[in-house]
């Protein structure tokens, strides 16, 4: 498999974690977003949306959207699983992940921040305020969800003592929040999960600073 990635892309970071957790080898092909390589025909011919990540299978088929890729990997390579077996538990993990993927990340994505700055003339401080607002809104809700965990969901990860797609989503979002100097003190449970995950090689190896194009 080949993963088209960018070292700071939150969405690509998620997939790198999942590949590592499952021990799946994949060739990482950097697509430099700053240099707008994602807009060139060489890439959009593969992924018309022009975003990263994109995963090329050994068959040559290409899929995009990180959540779709994560679910594909879990179905195609079920061990170790990234989703629980019970339907209710699976829905709970998915909803946690979707809060990040659908309600947090899109508002603070690079292309949104660039649009605010370059097209709408939003100043640097107002852009930072925008970023911090949506991080705080999202993490406050997620922290409250973690506080309500009951056994056996309590553990070192978002849901118990096994990594799920929720952790694949959370850790990159924490990375971005720290990169933009957001105050993380109000989120002790999120911080503890982040610290635990980054002590594991699957998460450490996926970190942006450990990528060849960093």
FENDAZI-V686539 format. One record per helix or strand. SS is the DSSP state (hx for helix, st for strand). FROM is the first residue (numbers start at 1). LEN is the number of residues. If there is no record, write none. Layout:
BEGIN
SS;FROM;LEN  SS;FROM;LEN
END
This chain:
BEGIN
st;2;4  hx;10;13  st;27;4  hx;37;3  hx;41;4  st;54;3  st;62;3  hx;66;11  hx;87;22  hx;110;10  hx;124;24  hx;165;15  hx;188;11  hx;201;4  hx;208;3
END
